[in-house]
Amino acid sequence: MAEFSQNRSKRRDGEVLGGAVDFLLANARLVLGVGGAAVLGIATLAVKRLIDRATSPRDEDDTKEDSWQDLSLLKATPRLQSRPPPAALSQPVPPPAPSLSAPEGPADTGPQTSPLLSSPAPPLCLTFQEKLLAFERDHVTVPGAHVSLAKQLAGDIALELQAYLRNKFPDLPFGALVPGGPLYEGLQVGAADPVRLLVPLALEPGLWSLVAGSDTVAQDPRCWAVRRTQLEFRPRGSSPWDRFLVGGYLSSRVLLELLRKALTASVNWPAIGSLLGCLIRPCVASDELLLEVQHECLELTVAVLLAVAGAQDGDLLLAWPLEGLAGNLWLQDWYPAEAARLRALDEQDAGTRRRLLLLLCAVCRSHPALWRLGRDRLAQVVLRLGEQEADWAEEALGEHFLQALELLLSSLERASLPSHFNRSVNLLDGLREEEIDDLGFALYHGLQAPEGLL
């Protein structure tokens, strides 16, 4: 009985509401026209259905069905164009003025979404590729004015240091000091990459020969030994470099100490810096020969590198602070070959290999664990990918970035990253086991959420 009474009451309310709807539609047809009356009828019907749903208990399935139906009904409601109210029914209604912001064309007869009922626009969500390009723009790209100024300062410092070496060591035949490095190859990442200032040693031809480091007591394939020869015809002391011999070999360690003392104690850097309009200080805390340059517009690091010619044309051997038995050997410098190979590959297909190397260097350098990878290891990874993969357009830059991380992770799992130019050299040999674990952990999480690395 209660249910019957509820149904009767509901039917009576529906009749009253239906009569009100008919009255509204009848009068709206006179004012709004047929189209406006249809819109008003649909909206009224939707409101009636919402009222019924709120006042009468229903099953859960009916509620779900009505909810999406109501949503589709409201979204299908056409949007009314604003029109002025008529002054009198006998006067013609002027047509709506054409929009000035949209071009003329066929009218859209499809349903339009009401601005009041439309869902809000979703938040802007960038892809990893877009975030990577934004990171490159903000953290990798160096302004051209800074590059020009840095080159000018490096060139001036090279001239001043060359004049000092000729005056300080007139008997030692140093070659012309040549600045170079990433700054001159378009591979500079901020101020962290030092300018390479090569100090070549002019060795007498026929008096010196190279011995591979793997054939020496150190058994280090990264290095070479410079041996003094022709001692029976040119005895020891006939060459100005003979005073740097250790066991019949030209010692890189002795030459490094000589130049270090000169740079830190003898060179008048305040006077040179005042002349060049900057502040120059030798970095005494580093094992390398570094000069810190501070200008009002930029900061710069200059690495002074003693070098001798390698076994092949274009190869260089550097006096590097090595440890143990390799302390007197000369380190093979693969940077010129790496830069030349990357440039040649990019020129073949207008690729982005060098941009990938810059991105990897910038990301790893600011990371608390990945900074240990260094440019040399990252360059080897990019070289391997650069010769394996075919598509190096800008659109594939994000994909290649992730591939480089995967290749690094797999190399760390095997504890092996062979050099691209000398497969017997494992570039991970200098890392301890706990450092490899830290790098692998950071790369694993970086692959899970690569946006967190940017």
Disulfide bonds with the S-S distance in Angstrom:
none
